[in-house]
Amino acid sequence: MNLQERIQKSNGPFIISGPCSAETPDQVAAVCQDIASRGNTHALRAGIWKPRTRPDSFEGVGSIGLSWLVDAGKACGLPVTTEVANAYHVEAALKAGVDFLWIGARTTVNPFAVQEIADALKGTKIPVLIKNPVNPDLELWIGAFERIEKAGITDIAAIHRGFSFYKHPKYRNAPSWEIPLALRERRPDIPLICDPSHIAGKRDLLQEICQKAMDLNYDGLMIETHPDPLKAWSDAAQQVTPNGLDNLLNSLVYRSSNSDKSSAQQLQKLRDDIELLDDRIYELLASRMKLSEKVGEFKRDHNMTIFQQEHWAKVISKRMTKSEEYDLTERFIRQTMDAIHQESIRHQTKVMNPNLPESGKD
């Protein structure tokens, strides 16, 4: 059974768990056996090579740990996976008998590294999971899948682990949920797994992130699990014990993406009402842009610049102060107003400079 079949046939979300890093043979064997005995995990994970930010950090035990992980998987009757970042890692993992591989965020960001891995995978059929790149770049993520597919690997899945953000007030890596959802829109054939451990960076946020992923119809979760997280050699703050993993998974509400006929009809009625409102919104926006063109004509006739900083600051301030009244987040209001403003500038530019090639339609 390949990876995509395993994911489709799992009872509920496909769960990958295990320690952030393989530390010793006993640690790997013990935690994998404990996890497997609980019956809620479908695959085991452990980092063998760890791409760390600082050179003096623990960078993994290296190839010696591959046999620990593979032996633990065989003893438990579960497939195992580990991260690879170059051709040597691929060759060593394949030789050791690792069941499927994942490409980490620090590697996905580099097309040269992904291509090296793709070249090393040619002629094999091993499944590959690809984490999002560290920066929020959907095209890089899709490009990584395309490179692996061109090597002949079609059994693939995506892992959403969040995106680097300087001093985020809450998360280790900002989830930016719109990007994995955009991936699903572009590539609905690729299963989507959430890595809440790397998004959260701390245990107390895991439940919130896992529930969000389930509500967004993700196919699975990859959760770092350690026998004694406080003593973990890497990422101690974000790992849970096997018992903590149990409690976390049992706390989640699992919902169906389907509904019965009666419920579907009621839902469709609500969606029809929303569609009518959407039609009105776009009709209003079209009318607004007609007024923007009149503004452009006025500015052209009076030799005024398109962008008026003082006026724009007042517009934004007024809308932002009404966020609670609208029951909309300030972030949503800001993004919406920015988009409207850019479209307004496009319309005014078209009026004021009719001979210039029109931009902004891409």
Phi and psi in degrees as a GROMACS rama.xvg file:
@    title "Ramachandran Plot"
@    xaxis  label "Phi"
@    yaxis  label "Psi"
@TYPE xy
-81.4405  177.069  ASN-2
-63.6916  -47.1047  LEU-3
-61.8101  -36.6545  GLN-4
-66.3618  -40.8716  GLU-5
-59.8943  -43.3056  ARG-6
-64.427  -44.1656  ILE-7
-65.6338  -33.6931  GLN-8
-95.5297  -0.698628  LYS-9
-67.7689  146.799  SER-10
-84.8456  91.1847  ASN-11
94.8064  -160.047  GLY-12
-66.7693  145.592  PRO-13
-77.0294  119.113  PHE-14
-106.843  125.197  ILE-15
-113.131  124.145  ILE-16
-144.337  162.222  SER-17
149.894  175.716  GLY-18
-70.6246  151.031  PRO-19
-53.9358  -46.4706  CYS-20
-130.596  140.759  SER-21
-72.1019  125.118  ALA-22
-109.841  -49.2943  GLU-23
-142.822  161.385  THR-24
-58.292  -41.2309  PRO-25
-66.3047  -41.4557  ASP-26
-61.1169  -46.8984  GLN-27
-64.2316  -47.5577  VAL-28
-62.2565  -43.8889  ALA-29
-67.0045  -48.2576  ALA-30
-69.9906  -36.7101  VAL-31
-65.8972  -40.8554  CYS-32
-65.1054  -40.9062  GLN-33
-63.5806  -45.7344  ASP-34
-61.1088  -49.0484  ILE-35
-63.2968  -35.1219  ALA-36
-64.9908  -19.37  SER-37
-86.8786  -15.4043  ARG-38
76.2817  14.3991  GLY-39
-112.492  5.24598  ASN-40
-114.52  139.105  THR-41
-103.354  -18.3473  HIS-42
-154.849  151.906  ALA-43
-107.24  144.51  LEU-44
-128.34  153.304  ARG-45
-164.154  138.998  ALA-46
-81.0565  127.736  GLY-47
-99.7738  -44.7044  ILE-48
-113.151  129.392  TRP-49
-115.822  111.505  LYS-50
-76.2487  100.81  PRO-51
-100.545  153.389  ARG-52
-67.5848  -41.9912  THR-53
-108.922  141.97  ARG-54
-67.7767  -21.4509  PRO-55
-91.5456  4.94586  ASP-56
-79.3787  162.219  SER-57
-65.6342  119.195  PHE-58
-108.136  23.9398  GLU-59
94.4384  157.361  GLY-60
-79.9934  -14.8113  VAL-61
86.0739  -166.533  GLY-62
-55.1534  -28.9062  SER-63
-57.5182  -28.549  ILE-64
-76.1782  -14.2308  GLY-65
-60.8154  -44.0568  LEU-66
-66.7654  -32.1198  SER-67
-61.3283  -45.5754  TRP-68
-68.7281  -45.9015  LEU-69
-63.5669  -42.7381  VAL-70
-64.1489  -39.2597  ASP-71
-64.0064  -40.7703  ALA-72
-63.3309  -42.6759  GLY-73
-63.9348  -40.6999  LYS-74
-64.7052  -31.8775  ALA-75
-93.8539  -14.2856  CYS-76
74.8309  28.4628  GLY-77
-125.421  146.582  LEU-78
-69.0335  157.511  PRO-79
-127.162  154.164  VAL-80
-141.433  151.993  THR-81
-148.477  165.978  THR-82
-86.527  139.808  GLU-83
-124.542  144.874  VAL-84
-128.098  -4.30054  ALA-85
-159.14  178.672  ASN-86
-64.3765  -38.2907  ALA-87
-60.5115  -44.0294  TYR-88
-59.2657  -44.0977  HIS-89
-59.9212  -49.7629  VAL-90
-61.7167  -41.9893  GLU-91
-66.7149  -42.0769  ALA-92
-66.3694  -41.871  ALA-93
-63.3205  -43.8151  LEU-94
-62.9865  -36.3447  LYS-95
-75.4985  -20.47  ALA-96
96.0986  24.3485  GLY-97
-62.9879  138.751  VAL-98
-77.4423  -39.678  ASP-99
-152.22  160.972  PHE-100
-116.622  158.325  LEU-101
-130.002  147.69  TRP-102
-102.415  127.01  ILE-103
-81.2129  166.968  GLY-104
-62.0924  -35.7262  ALA-105
-71.8824  -19.5896  ARG-106
-91.3806  -40.7307  THR-107
-56.8228  -30.3416  THR-108
-69.8183  -14.3269  VAL-109
-113.995  102.365  ASN-110
-57.8052  -32.0709  PRO-111
-63.5954  -43.0922  PHE-112
-67.1365  -41.238  ALA-113
-63.7449  -40.095  VAL-114
-65.3217  -37.6824  GLN-115
-60.8379  -42.6338  GLU-116
-65.703  -42.8285  ILE-117
-59.5282  -43.5316  ALA-118
-62.7932  -38.2987  ASP-119
-69.7978  -22.4447  ALA-120
-88.4926  -11.1375  LEU-121
-56.6055  134.323  LYS-122
90.2722  -3.92894  GLY-123
-108.313  171.27  THR-124
-125.692  17.2575  LYS-125
-66.6922  134.525  ILE-126
-65.101  149.392  PRO-127
-134.385  129.647  VAL-128
-102.594  141.938  LEU-129
-125.024  121.259  ILE-130
-77.5808  154.272  LYS-131
-63.045  151.976  ASN-132
-64.4344  158.997  PRO-133
-62.3104  -31.6852  VAL-134
-95.6872  153.092  ASN-135
-76.7954  77.9502  PRO-136
-127.738  99.9611  ASP-137
-62.2575  -39.4219  LEU-138
-64.256  -37.7317  GLU-139
-61.6554  -42.3457  LEU-140
-62.9772  -48.8553  TRP-141
-63.5557  -39.5434  ILE-142
-60.3107  -36.1282  GLY-143
-63.8151  -42.6296  ALA-144
-61.6108  -42.0464  PHE-145
-64.8292  -38.1487  GLU-146
-64.5881  -42.2544  ARG-147
-67.8983  -39.684  ILE-148
-64.6735  -37.5179  GLU-149
-66.8086  -19.3275  LYS-150
-82.8519  -1.42831  ALA-151
98.0645  5.9891  GLY-152
-94.4487  116.426  ILE-153
-111.736  -13.1105  THR-154
-89.157  87.9613  ASP-155
-128.851  160.451  ILE-156
-150.617  159.96  ALA-157
-107.191  144.873  ALA-158
-121.404  121.5  ILE-159
-94.1226  113.411  HIS-160
-121.159  12.5407  ARG-161
86.1534  173.84  GLY-162
-128.621  144.192  PHE-163
-59.4102  138.223  SER-164
-149.958  123.176  PHE-165
-65.2743  116.38  TYR-166
51.6549  54.4869  LYS-167
-63.9548  136.872  HIS-168
-69.038  -14.6075  PRO-169
-127.388  -48.8521  LYS-170
-103.909  154.416  TYR-171
-67.6473  -43.5143  ARG-172
-132.265  125.012  ASN-173
-60.6328  129.316  ALA-174
-65.5314  -36.8573  PRO-175
42.2232  61.8894  SER-176
-56.7046  -24.6751  TRP-177
-64.8546  -25.2396  GLU-178
-74.6876  -50.272  ILE-179
-61.9597  -31.9977  PRO-180
-68.5736  -34.3548  LEU-181
-67.4469  -36.319  ALA-182
-61.252  -43.8448  LEU-183
-63.8568  -35.0365  ARG-184
-65.5053  -42.178  GLU-185
-76.0846  -37.6273  ARG-186
-130.921  72.2163  ARG-187
-65.5743  -12.304  PRO-188
-79.4041  -12.9658  ASP-189
-95.9959  119.557  ILE-190
-59.0434  146.431  PRO-191
-120.035  121.668  LEU-192
-117.545  138.543  ILE-193
-98.9946  137.746  CYS-194
-108.447  83.8857  ASP-195
-67.34  -23.5358  PRO-196
-60.2493  -45.6396  SER-197
-80.918  -24.9489  HIS-198
-69.0115  -46.2585  ILE-199
-73.2912  -54.8926  ALA-200
79.2265  -8.59061  GLY-201
-152.679  147.758  LYS-202
-60.3973  -36.2029  ARG-203
-71.8278  -6.65377  ASP-204
-100.238  -6.10137  LEU-205
-62.7967  -43.8184  LEU-206
-61.7484  -43.9721  GLN-207
-59.1717  -45.2703  GLU-208
-70.7232  -42.3177  ILE-209
-60.8757  -41.96  CYS-210
-65.2122  -40.3624  GLN-211
-60.9395  -42.6278  LYS-212
-63.0986  -41.2167  ALA-213
-65.9955  -39.7217  MET-214
-66.74  -24.9071  ASP-215
-92.8626  11.3805  LEU-216
67.1344  37.0891  ASN-217
-66.4891  157.813  TYR-218
-89.1935  -16.5089  ASP-219
-173.118  -178.661  GLY-220
-138.095  140.964  LEU-221
-114.407  113.363  MET-222
-124.106  123.453  ILE-223
-72.3933  129.46  GLU-224
-134.503  128.369  THR-225
-133.945  145.022  HIS-226
-64.9849  -28.1903  PRO-227
-147.382  80.2447  ASP-228
-53.3349  -35.3804  PRO-229
-64.4622  -20.4661  LEU-230
-105.317  9.75011  LYS-231
-63.2542  145.383  ALA-232
-79.3324  -13.0559  TRP-233
-150.908  145.205  SER-234
48.3911  48.4952  ASP-235
-61.7278  -36.0768  ALA-236
-70.1004  -20.2868  ALA-237
-105.696  -1.13778  GLN-238
-93.7202  153.566  GLN-239
-119.864  162.006  VAL-240
-78.3057  165.221  THR-241
-55.8575  -37.2249  PRO-242
-68.1041  -38.877  ASN-243
-63.8776  -35.2287  GLY-244
-63.3401  -44.3023  LEU-245
-55.7426  -50.9929  ASP-246
-61.9144  -40.2108  ASN-247
-62.8034  -50.3248  LEU-248
-65.5149  -35.3348  LEU-249
-72.4306  -19.6784  ASN-250
-82.5369  -13.7296  SER-251
-80.1294  146.191  LEU-252
-97.8396  120.661  VAL-253
-101.463  123.597  TYR-254
-115.478  155.356  ARG-255
-91.6835  148.534  SER-256
-86.3678  -5.181  SER-257
-111.744  165.759  ASN-258
-145.734  163.353  SER-259
-74.1784  173.252  ASP-260
-59.932  -44.6538  LYS-261
-63.8994  -44.8764  SER-262
-65.7293  -37.4865  SER-263
-62.9135  -38.2877  ALA-264
-66.3708  -41.9888  GLN-265
-64.3784  -41.427  GLN-266
-64.1864  -40.3075  LEU-267
-64.3114  -35.4244  GLN-268
-61.5692  -44.6279  LYS-269
-63.5434  -40.023  LEU-270
-66.2313  -36.4471  ARG-271
-63.3126  -40.6975  ASP-272
-63.6484  -39.9208  ASP-273
-64.416  -40.6318  ILE-274
-62.4409  -38.14  GLU-275
-63.1225  -41.24  LEU-276
-65.963  -40.016  LEU-277
-60.2688  -42.2157  ASP-278
-58.0576  -43.7499  ASP-279
-65.6588  -39.4609  ARG-280
-59.9796  -46.1364  ILE-281
-72.5595  -31.2496  TYR-282
-64.6352  -41.0177  GLU-283
-65.8609  -40.1576  LEU-284
-63.9098  -39.6496  LEU-285
-62.5713  -40.9291  ALA-286
-65.0372  -38.9241  SER-287
-61.4393  -40.7172  ARG-288
-69.4038  -28.0871  MET-289
-64.2762  -40.313  LYS-290
-66.8136  -35.9804  LEU-291
-61.2748  -37.1181  SER-292
-65.5144  -37.2325  GLU-293
-64.9148  -38.1423  LYS-294
-61.7182  -41.5989  VAL-295
-61.0684  -40.078  GLY-296
-62.2932  -43.035  GLU-297
-62.1347  -46.1542  PHE-298
-64.871  -38.0025  LYS-299
-62.9469  -46.5261  ARG-300
-68.0993  -25.8661  ASP-301
-107.628  12.5719  HIS-302
55.3025  48.5513  ASN-303
-108.649  152.091  MET-304
-71.5552  154.66  THR-305
-67.0252  -50.4118  ILE-306
-83.3017  124.518  PHE-307
-119.776  97.7306  GLN-308
-56.4863  -47.2094  GLN-309
-62.6808  -44.2229  GLU-310
-65.0624  -43.9291  HIS-311
-64.0015  -38.6293  TRP-312
-61.7278  -39.8157  ALA-313
-66.0333  -41.4689  LYS-314
-60.763  -48.7549  VAL-315
-63.1886  -45.8158  ILE-316
-58.4433  -43.9332  SER-317
-61.2909  -45.3224  LYS-318
-69.1565  -40.67  ARG-319
-65.8509  -36.5529  MET-320
-70.0259  -13.9013  THR-321
-101.463  13.9459  LYS-322
-60.3016  -41.1135  SER-323
-68.2914  -38.6786  GLU-324
-62.4434  -39.4663  GLU-325
-77.7799  -16.7936  TYR-326
59.8991  42.9665  ASP-327
-127.521  147.251  LEU-328
-70.7711  151.902  THR-329
-60.9374  -35.7876  GLU-330
-62.4831  -43.4898  ARG-331
-64.5032  -44.4226  PHE-332
-61.4523  -44.0525  ILE-333
-62.7303  -46.4433  ARG-334
-64.6989  -39.5857  GLN-335
-65.8056  -46.0794  THR-336
-65.7726  -36.9343  MET-337
-62.4071  -42.426  ASP-338
-64.849  -42.6972  ALA-339
-63.6593  -40.5832  ILE-340
-63.1701  -43.8682  HIS-341
-64.122  -38.9145  GLN-342
-68.6024  -36.7084  GLU-343
-63.1353  -41.7505  SER-344
-61.8689  -38.7023  ILE-345
-61.4564  -44.756  ARG-346
-66.3835  -40.6246  HIS-347
-67.2055  -38.4032  GLN-348
-62.8791  -39.9269  THR-349
-60.1971  -36.6092  LYS-350
-76.2968  -42.9128  VAL-351
-79.7147  -26.5483  MET-352
-132.27  68.5289  ASN-353
-65.0077  -18.9165  PRO-354
-89.956  -8.94865  ASN-355
-81.7877  146.842  LEU-356
-61.9091  135.035  PRO-357
-75.756  134.58  GLU-358
-119.602  169.934  SER-359
92.4526  3.91246  GLY-360
-94.4155  -4.59338  LYS-361
